[in-house]
């Protein structure tokens, strides 16, 4: 798949997410349905100004159109990593407490 096809698929995904048909998207961009269709299918290469116009239309950063990853998709793994790191810290504290108890018991047994 070419980069242009990938960009077109990302634009199509955003359009579908907005529950618009191609005609509605084309009208909002002020272009013909045929021109819009060629963008989604990757036939037409879009320039930066058109890319930004499309990003503004869908209320996303243009990088989402380029790489196909929305902000929520990026945030979710980071939140999971933070949650797991916190869980590891809690378990580490529990282990240190248990190690201290074992040491105290061994000292108690050895001192008898």
C-alpha positions as CSV (number, residue, x, y, z in Angstrom):
1,X,0.0,0.0,0.0
2,X,1.4,3.4,-0.9
3,X,1.6,6.3,1.5
4,X,-1.1,8.1,-0.5
5,X,-3.5,5.0,-0.2
6,X,-2.8,4.9,3.5
7,X,-3.6,8.6,3.9
8,X,-6.8,8.1,1.9
9,X,-7.9,5.2,4.1
10,X,-7.2,7.3,7.2
11,X,-9.3,10.1,5.8
12,X,-12.1,7.7,4.9
13,X,-12.0,6.3,8.4
14,X,-12.4,9.8,9.8
15,X,-15.3,10.5,7.4
16,X,-17.0,7.3,8.4
17,X,-16.5,8.1,12.1
18,X,-18.2,11.5,11.5
19,X,-21.1,9.6,9.8
20,X,-20.7,11.6,6.6
21,X,-20.9,10.3,3.1
22,X,-18.4,11.5,0.4
23,X,-20.8,14.2,-0.8
24,X,-21.1,15.7,2.6
25,X,-17.3,15.8,3.1
26,X,-16.7,17.2,-0.4
27,X,-19.2,20.0,0.2
28,X,-17.6,20.9,3.5
29,X,-14.2,21.1,1.7
30,X,-15.6,23.0,-1.2
31,X,-14.5,20.4,-3.8
32,X,-16.4,18.0,-6.1
33,X,-17.4,14.5,-5.0
34,X,-15.1,13.1,-7.7
35,X,-12.1,15.1,-6.4
36,X,-12.8,14.0,-2.8
37,X,-13.2,10.3,-3.9
38,X,-9.8,10.5,-5.6
39,X,-8.3,11.7,-2.3
40,X,-9.8,8.8,-0.4
41,X,-8.7,6.2,-3.0
42,X,-5.2,7.6,-3.1
43,X,-5.4,8.6,-6.8
44,X,-4.8,12.3,-6.0
45,X,-1.9,13.3,-3.9
46,X,-2.9,16.0,-1.4
47,X,-0.7,18.9,-0.5
48,X,-0.1,20.2,3.0
49,X,-2.7,22.9,2.8
50,X,-5.4,20.4,1.7
51,X,-4.2,18.0,4.4
52,X,-4.5,20.7,7.1
53,X,-8.0,21.7,5.7
54,X,-9.1,18.0,6.0
55,X,-7.7,17.7,9.5
56,X,-9.5,20.9,10.5
57,X,-12.7,19.6,9.0
58,X,-12.5,16.4,11.2
59,X,-11.1,18.3,14.2
60,X,-7.9,16.3,14.4
61,X,-4.2,16.9,14.1
62,X,-2.9,16.3,10.6
63,X,-0.4,13.8,11.9
64,X,-3.4,11.5,12.7
65,X,-4.2,11.5,9.0
66,X,-0.6,10.8,8.1
67,X,0.0,8.0,10.5
68,X,-3.5,6.7,11.2
69,X,-3.1,6.7,15.0
70,X,-5.4,9.0,16.9
71,X,-4.6,10.6,20.3
72,X,-6.7,8.1,22.2
73,X,-4.9,5.2,20.7
74,X,-1.6,6.8,21.8
75,X,-2.8,7.6,25.3
76,X,-4.3,4.2,26.2
77,X,-1.0,2.3,26.2
78,X,0.7,5.1,28.3
79,X,-2.1,4.9,30.9
80,X,-1.7,1.1,31.0
81,X,2.0,1.5,31.5
82,X,1.5,3.9,34.3
83,X,-1.0,1.6,35.9
84,X,1.2,-1.4,35.7
85,X,4.2,0.6,37.0
86,X,2.2,1.6,40.0
87,X,1.2,-2.0,40.6
88,X,4.8,-3.1,40.4
89,X,5.8,-0.4,42.9
90,X,3.0,-1.6,45.3
91,X,4.2,-5.3,45.0
92,X,7.8,-4.2,45.5
93,X,6.8,-2.5,48.8
94,X,5.0,-5.7,49.9
95,X,8.1,-7.8,49.1
96,X,10.3,-5.5,51.1
97,X,8.0,-5.7,54.1
98,X,7.9,-9.5,53.8
99,X,11.7,-9.7,53.5
100,X,12.0,-7.6,56.7
101,X,9.6,-9.9,58.5
102,X,11.6,-13.0,57.3
103,X,14.8,-11.4,58.5
104,X,13.3,-10.6,61.9
105,X,12.0,-14.1,62.2
106,X,15.4,-15.6,61.3
107,X,17.1,-13.3,63.9
108,X,14.5,-14.3,66.5
109,X,15.1,-18.0,65.7
110,X,18.9,-17.6,65.6
111,X,18.9,-15.7,68.9
112,X,17.1,-18.4,70.8
